[in-house]
Amino acid sequence: MIGSTKGLPAGDLDRSDRLDHVGQLVGALQGEIVLRYATGRRVLDLGHGRPEIARWAARVSESLEVSPSASWRADAEGAPLVELPEAAFDLVLCLRTLPH
């Protein structure tokens, strides 16, 4: 278990505590993805969902470009249009970007 809940059954945690622990786990998994796959690669952070993801990628990648979702245009149906150079990236990260 994470943090001070070690040894406590899940039923002893209130909903807020459980959600906090799930959020910590998701953040740790995202960090693992970035560190594992971004190392030495040309990376695009598509959407710039969480600033710490870009910071992690910047530390280990060959290069990092950030395309914040606020800068995207939309087509007639409202789908995002993102203009990027062809074959410029080895890895595209799109984490915590779009509401669902």
C-alpha positions as CSV (number, residue, x, y, z in Angstrom):
1,M,0.0,0.0,0.0
2,I,1.0,3.6,-0.5
3,G,1.9,5.9,2.4
4,S,0.4,5.7,5.8
5,T,-2.3,3.1,4.9
6,K,0.1,0.2,5.0
7,G,-1.6,-2.8,6.5
8,L,-5.1,-1.3,6.5
9,P,-7.9,-3.2,4.7
10,A,-9.4,-1.2,1.8
11,G,-12.6,-0.9,3.8
12,D,-10.9,1.2,6.4
13,L,-10.1,4.0,3.8
14,D,-12.7,6.5,3.0
15,R,-13.5,7.3,-0.7
16,S,-11.4,10.4,-0.7
17,D,-8.3,8.5,0.6
18,R,-8.8,5.8,-2.0
19,L,-9.1,8.3,-4.8
20,D,-5.9,10.0,-3.6
21,H,-4.1,6.7,-3.6
22,V,-5.3,5.8,-7.1
23,G,-4.2,9.2,-8.3
24,Q,-0.7,8.6,-6.8
25,L,-0.6,5.2,-8.5
26,V,-1.6,6.7,-11.9
27,G,1.1,9.4,-11.6
28,A,3.7,6.8,-10.8
29,L,2.7,4.7,-13.8
30,Q,2.9,7.7,-16.0
31,G,6.4,8.5,-14.8
32,E,7.4,4.9,-15.5
33,I,6.0,5.1,-19.0
34,V,7.9,8.4,-19.7
35,L,11.2,7.1,-18.2
36,R,11.0,3.8,-20.0
37,Y,10.0,5.0,-23.5
38,A,11.3,8.6,-23.8
39,T,14.9,8.0,-22.9
40,G,17.1,9.0,-25.9
41,R,14.1,9.7,-28.2
42,R,12.6,12.7,-29.9
43,V,9.4,13.2,-27.9
44,L,6.2,15.2,-28.5
45,D,4.0,16.0,-25.5
46,L,0.7,16.2,-27.3
47,G,-1.7,18.3,-25.3
48,H,0.6,19.1,-22.4
49,G,-1.8,17.5,-19.9
50,R,0.4,17.7,-16.9
51,P,3.6,19.8,-16.7
52,E,5.5,17.2,-14.7
53,I,5.2,14.8,-17.7
54,A,7.1,17.3,-19.9
55,R,9.7,17.8,-17.1
56,W,10.3,14.1,-16.8
57,A,10.6,13.7,-20.6
58,A,12.9,16.7,-20.9
59,R,15.3,15.1,-18.4
60,V,15.8,11.8,-20.4
61,S,14.8,12.5,-24.0
62,E,17.0,13.6,-26.9
63,S,14.6,16.4,-27.6
64,L,11.1,17.5,-26.4
65,E,8.5,19.5,-28.2
66,V,5.3,20.5,-26.4
67,S,2.0,21.1,-28.2
68,P,-0.5,22.5,-25.7
69,S,-4.1,21.7,-26.4
70,A,-5.0,25.4,-25.9
71,S,-3.1,26.1,-29.2
72,W,-5.0,23.6,-31.3
73,R,-7.5,24.6,-33.9
74,A,-10.7,22.6,-34.5
75,D,-12.3,21.3,-37.7
76,A,-16.0,21.8,-38.5
77,E,-17.0,19.0,-36.1
78,G,-14.9,20.3,-33.3
79,A,-12.1,17.7,-33.6
80,P,-8.6,19.1,-32.9
81,L,-6.4,19.9,-35.8
82,V,-2.7,19.7,-34.9
83,E,-0.1,20.6,-37.5
84,L,3.3,18.9,-36.9
85,P,6.3,18.1,-39.1
86,E,6.2,14.6,-40.5
87,A,8.4,11.9,-39.0
88,A,9.8,14.4,-36.5
89,F,9.2,12.3,-33.4
90,D,10.0,8.9,-32.1
91,L,7.4,9.0,-29.3
92,V,4.2,10.9,-28.8
93,L,2.9,11.3,-25.2
94,C,-0.7,12.3,-24.7
95,L,-1.3,11.8,-21.0
96,R,-4.0,13.6,-18.9
97,T,-4.8,15.8,-21.9
98,L,-8.4,15.3,-22.9
99,P,-11.4,15.3,-20.5
100,H,-13.4,12.1,-20.7
